[in-house]
Amino acid sequence: MMKFGTRTSRHVCVAALASGLGLLGNQAHAGGILIYEAGQEGAGLANAGSAALATDPSVLMSNPAGIAGLKGTQISANGQLILGHLRFSRDANNQFDGNEGGNSLEWLPGASLFVSHQVGERSAIGFGTYGNFGLALDYDDDWAGRYFSQEAAVIGVSFQPTVAHQFTDQLSVGVGPRIVYGYYRTEVAINNNLLGLRDNPDGQLEYKDTDVGAGVNLGLLYKLDERTQVGLAYTSKVRLEFEDKPDVRKVSNPIINAALRRLDADSLELDMNIPQTLLLSVAHQLDTQWTLLGSLGWQDWSEFGDIGVEVDADAGNVDRTVDRQYKDTWHASVGAQYQATRQLRWSMGVGYDSSAVDDEDRTVDNPMGEAWRFATGVNYQVEEGLDLHLAYTLVWLGDMDVDQTKRRSGTTLSGSYDNAALHIIGGGATWRF
């Protein structure tokens, strides 16, 4: 998703780090870097049926057409907490000194708010604010991979006004223009001991900036019969352009300093495209208690681009070495809801996302891989007009090998993230007036 601008990409070899796992509330590391959980009730379904099941206004995030069938005014307020287990372990092929970095994603909070309002018999308007893209990684400063990444933060927060209309008894259409506020920051160490010159502490490179981009969410919802609905949703890509002067500190190696001066590194432009997505969902009410759900999706990660921030140098040059080779990802999920009593509804789901990178292309600044999701949740009607919900999702990433080499020096960081996982706990309330 991050692509260097042509104007300054030659300057410091800085390749942007990019999202990966966390965000302010909603989409990270689903095999690419998006998550589907926003604290809403549907988080307990592993994204199964998310474009077809319209039970509260949070549906506008996955399918804007869904709010057309919601009665009156409804408000859904949600919070969530992402707990990560992402620990790197070196193997015998590793050539860098330093420790193993600790748990690079310990916790990350998030929040979302959705509102819908019925206008006439067939139309509705709505609004949602939610985090839909992002990363937060923090390694120990002196870990073995510090010359590739020490800290990374990419936060994307969306603001989405929405309008939906039910054209026939079967077909609803929705449109949601989407404004995304993006924040990017990365920090990486610079090796001052190039070619064995002296024994100096590392230098530092820091880069941060903000930008605003725009896109659109489109959705169709079609009722096949009284028990079955099909939803089709599309989200366009959102372009964010970060441009700032990298803050380079404590570089005492004369070779690196000379190379940086020759390059005249004054600013760095990073163009990031949050990918377009397509999602097809179905919801079928089996009987008065059971509803079966499923989803198939596609995410355009092949435009992710070259990302990462590194300084890679030899006796002659400072160069950019990060070449990501990202590819599109696919999603599949199945789930069910069980209406145990008039007040209590139980959700469950299983989902799979393919990896946006092959094993040989995985990097420590964005350790992506295929992901399995196992989710469950409950919704309880406290009184007429007030529901409370709670959900839990295990995102299982398994073992992710890393073999990342500096092109100029040939030094390799080698190891793996063993039993990598995210635990996502979310909950909230829905009011209906």
Sequence and secondary structure as in RCSB ss.txt:
>XXXX:A:sequence
MMKFGTRTSRHVCVAALASGLGLLGNQAHAGGILIYEAGQEGAGLANAGSAALATDPSVLMSNPAGIAGLKGTQI
SANGQLILGHLRFSRDANNQFDGNEGGNSLEWLPGASLFVSHQVGERSAIGFGTYGNFGLALDYDDDWAGRYFSQ
EAAVIGVSFQPTVAHQFTDQLSVGVGPRIVYGYYRTEVAINNNLLGLRDNPDGQLEYKDTDVGAGVNLGLLYKLD
ERTQVGLAYTSKVRLEFEDKPDVRKVSNPIINAALRRLDADSLELDMNIPQTLLLSVAHQLDTQWTLLGSLGWQD
WSEFGDIGVEVDADAGNVDRTVDRQYKDTWHASVGAQYQATRQLRWSMGVGYDSSAVDDEDRTVDNPMGEAWRFA
TGVNYQVEEGLDLHLAYTLVWLGDMDVDQTKRRSGTTLSGSYDNAALHIIGGGATWRF
>XXXX:A:secstr
 EEE TTTTTSS        S  SSS   SSSS    SSSGGGGGTTTTTTT  SSTTHHHH GGGGGG  SEEE
EEEEEEEEEE BEEE TT    SB   BS  EEEEEEEEEEEEETTTEEEEEEEEEEEEEEEE  TTBTTTTT S
EEEEEEEEEEEEEEEE SSSEEEEEEEEEEEEEEEEEEEE TTGGG S    EEEEEEEEEEEEEEEEEEEEESS
SSEEEEEEEE  EEEEEEE  EEE    HHHHHHHHHHT   EEEEEEE  EEEEEEEEE SSSEEEEEEEEEE 
GGG  S     EE SS EE         EEEEEEEEEEE SSSEEEEEEEEEE  SS GGG BTTB    EEEEE
EEEEEEEETTEEEEEEEEEEEEEEEEEEEE TTT  EEEEEEEEEEEEEEEEEEEEE 
